[in-house]
Amino acid sequence: MSLFFNKPPSFNKTEIKKIVYDLFGLSVDVKNLDSDRDQNFHLNTISNEEFVLKIYNSNESEDIINLQTNVLNHFQQNDCELITSPTIINTNDCKNLGKVEKNNIEYFLRLVSFTKGRQLKDIEEKSISFYELGRFIGILNKVLDTFSDPNAKRKFPWDVGNIDFLRKRFNIINDKKKRDIISYFINQYNKNILPNNKLLRKSIIHNDCNDHNIIVDKDNKIFGIIDFGDMVYTYTAAEPAVAIAYAVLGRGNPVKIAGEILKGYCQTNFLSNDELKSIIYFTCIRLCISVTMSEYRSKLFPNNTYLMVSNLDAWEFLTAMYKENLAAWSGEMVKYVK
């Protein structure tokens, strides 16, 4: 069964306390964290140490779990002072992964340090510098440029470079008008991305720089990145495009937000004119994947409200962009940055 069609783990807080004590020797208070396909917990010790425990979906590939191990180690080994990322905490027997069983199902789990700060989603828009967000993502991609792992080359539904999932599943959406909108963006992708494939660089990217995964300090300065679970080898331009996809939701003036993110990105990294032109198509396709995945998984797991967290805003943006001239938008991004 596919990872995305499989039920997430369902450990309770009492079970988690015992697991953490048995595997890590820590006595902790436990708080549930939002999650899609895995199960995450915020842990506090009596001495105010904070950790995050991730219990992986039982269908998660061990190769992909190891990919995440390797990238977290890469950030620590390269002393990335401009980017804070979680540090792996080994088990009592010095392993970077643990295993636990429930109802005859085995799960991998990982303990990491808690990145102290606030999620970008909790910051008022007037206090957010989208230019600085772009700069941060540009630096993030520079670090990832020095990272290599063959497991990042995978077929993954959240990859805008491979939209097979979207093509096959968007008909699950009942509303014909919404299906027509997604079909339109797929056609735009076919016309504007696929013919230019050789002009668009590929690399390993984080692939989920949304406002839940970006951490800011008390002065609202961006410094941290979490959740490397969606990493993939794909179009380099997809990284800022994904960030834009979530940054514009529920906000006015998307041209300025997108332009500021791209201008900041190009201050610390590089995007060619062809890559800048591709951004709006990747942004819209990512949101098409998001609403399709939300619809699909919410039918499978109706009690997980996190699955629909950005659905309404995503449809609002897609509906607005459906009425826009994407080629003009594309050219506007080049002008804004250059």
N, C-alpha and C positions, 0 to 999 in steps of 0.2 A: 504493500500500500504506500502511496506517495506520502512524503513528509507533510504536505499541506492538507491532506485528507485524513490524517491520523489525529486522534484526540491528544491534546497536551497532557503532560503529567498532572497528577492531582494529589499531591502530598499536602497534609495539613500541618499546622504550626508545631504541634506536639511531635510529629514524626520528624520534622526538620530539626528541631532542637536536639533530638537523639542522634540524628545523622551527623550533624555538625560536631557534636561532642565526641562521637565514636571515631570519626575520620580525621578531625582536626584538633581535638582536645579543647574546644572552646565552648563555654557556657554563654548562651546568647538569648536576647529577646528577638523576636521574629516579626517582620512586617511584610505583607504581600506587596509585590510590585506588578505593574501592568505587564502583560506579555501576550504575544500572539501564539506561537506554536510551541514554546518552551514554558518553563515555570521559573520565575525569579523572586528572590527574597532579599530584603534589606536586613542585615544582622547587626546588632549592637551588643558589645560585651560590657561587663560591669565597669571596666576601665575606659569606657568610651571609645574603644576601637570599633570601626565600622567596616563592614564587608558586604559584598553581594554574592549570593549563591545562585548559580544557574543550574537547573536540572533540565537536561536536554530531552527533547522529544525522542521517544524510543526508536523512531524511524530516521533520526538524523544520522548521516553517514559519519563513520569514524574518521574518514579522510578529511571531511569538512571541519570536524571538531579539532583535528590536528592542525589544519590550516589556521584556525583561530589561535591556537596555542602558539604557533610559529610567528604570527604577526604581532601578538602581544609581546613575545620575547624580543622580537626585532626592535620594537619601540624602546624597550628597556635597555637593550644592549647598545643602541645607538645614541642614548642619552639625549633624547629630543626635548631640549629645554623649553621650546616654544609650544609644545603639545604635551598635555598630560593624558595618559591613558591608563587603564587598570593594570595592576600588577598581580600576577598569578601567585596564589598562596598554595604551597604544596601540602599534601596530606601528611599524616603522621609518619607514613612510610616513604616520604620524599617523592611522591608522584604528583604530577601536575593535573591529573584527573582522578576522580574517584568513581566508584560504581555503587549503585544501590538497587535493590529489587523490591517490587511491590506487585502483588497479584500475579506472580510468576513472569513479570516483565522486567527486564534489566534496563537501567538508565545510567548514562554517563552524567557526571556532575562536575562543576568547577567552582572554586572559591576565588574571588579576586578582591582587591582593595576597593573600597568605596571612594569614588571621586567626589570630594566635598565641594559643594557649590550649588547653583540653581540651574535647572534646565532652562534653555532659551525660551521654551514655551511659556514660562512663568514671568517673563520680562515684558513690561509695557512696550508697545511698539515705538513710542517716542524715545525710548532709551536704547533701542537696538540700532547698531550701525551695520547695515547690510554690506557696506564696503569692507568692514573688518571681518565679517563672516566670510566674504569671498577671499580675503587675504589668508585667513586661517585655513580654508579648504585648499587653497593653492599650496600652502606649506605642507599640509597633510599629504597631498598627492606627491610632493617632492620626496617625502619620507618613503611613501609606498613605491616610488620609482626604484628605490634601492632594495626592494623586497621581491623575492621570487619564490613561487611555490606552484608546482604543476596542478595542484588540486583546485586552484582558482579558476582554471579553465573547465567550467562545468555548465551544464544546461540547467538554468535557474529561472523560475517564473518571473522574478523581480528584475531580471536583466533586460534593459531596453534594447540591447543588441540582439536579443532572441525573443521574438514576440509570439512564439508558437502557442503558449498558454493563452494569451489574449485572443488570438484568432479562433482557438477551439472553444473557449469558454464564455465569451462575452454574450452569447445568445441566451445564457441563463438569466439575463436581465429581462424582466417582463415588459418594461416600458419600451415600446417601439421607437419613440423619439430618442430615448437614451441610447438604444442600440444603433440608431442612425448616426448619432454623434460619434460613437466609438468607431463605427465603420468609416466615417469621414476621416478621422485621425489616422486610422490604419492606412487608408489610401494616400494620405499626405506623407506618411512615413515611407510607403513604397515608392512614391515619386521623388522624394527629396533626400532620403537617407540611403536607401539601397543602391542607387546609381552612383553615389559618391563614397561608397564604402572604402575604397582604397585611399581616399584623401583624408580619412579620419583615423587618427592614431588610436591604438588600443593599449591598455595597461591594466594592472590590478588596481581597483578602486574600493573604497569603503562601501559605497552604494546605498547609504542610508543616512545622509547628513541632514536629517530632519530636526525639528526643534526639540524633540524628546532626547536626542542623542548628543546635542551640543551643550557643553557646560560653561557657565559664566561665573566670575567671582563676584565679590560684594560690590565692586565698582562697575559691574556689568561688562567686564572685559572677558572675551571668549578665550578659554585656555584648555578645555578638555573635550575629548571625544570618547564615547562609549559604544558598545554593541557592534562588534565586527561580524555579526552573524550572516549578513547579506553580501559579504565580499565576493567579488567576481572579477574575472578578466574580461573586460569589455571596452567600449569606446571611452576614451579618457574624458571627453566632453560630457559624458553622462554624469560625472561627479557634480559639477556645478549645476547641471540641469536638474538633477534630483533635489539638490538643496533649494533651488528656485521653486520647484514644484510644491514644496511644503511652505516655503517662506511667503508665497503670494496668497495662500489660502486665508479667506476671511479678511483680507486687507485691500485697501484701495491702491490705485496707481501701480499695477504690476509691472509696467514698463520700467519705471524708476527702480523698483526693488530688484528686478532681474538685471538691469543695467549696472546698478551699484555692486551687486554680487560679482558680476563678470569683470567689472573694472578692478575690484579688489583682488580677484583671482589672478588677473593678468599682471598685477603689481608684484606678485610673489611667484608666479608661474607663467605659463604660456598657453595661449590658444590661437590657432591660425584663423584666418577669416572664414574658411570653410567650416571649422569647428564652431565658431561663433554663430554662423548661420544655422547650424544644426540644433542649437540649444532648444529653441521653442518646440521643435518636433519631438525631441527627447522628453522635454518637460510634459507635454500633453500626453505622450504615450505612457509615461510613468503614472500619471494620474488615471489614465484608462485602465492600466493594470491594477492600480489601487482599488478603484471602485468595483472592478470585476472580481478581484480576490475577496474584497469585503462581502460582496453579495454571495459569492460561492461559499466562503467559510462560515458566514453567519447563518446560512441554512444548515450547515453541518453542526455548528456549535452555537446555538442561539443564546446561550447564557453568557457568552464572552462579549460584553459590550465594547471592549477595547478594539474589536475588529472594525467597528463602524466609526471610530473616533474622528476621522477627517472626511467622512463620506459626503455629507451635505455640502461642505465648502468646496470639495473637489468637483462635485457636479456643477456647482455655481460657476466655478472657473472654466470648466470644460464647455459649458453652455455659452459663456461669454466669448471664449476663443473660437467657438464654432462659427460665430458671426464675424470674426476678424479676418483680415487678409494676412495669413501667416507669412507669406513671402515679404510683405512690408515689415512685419514684426521682426523677421529674420534680419533684414537689412538695418533696421533700427538698432539692433544689438551691436552690430559692427560699428555703426556711427557712434554709439554711446561710449564704447570702450576706446576706440581709436581717437 
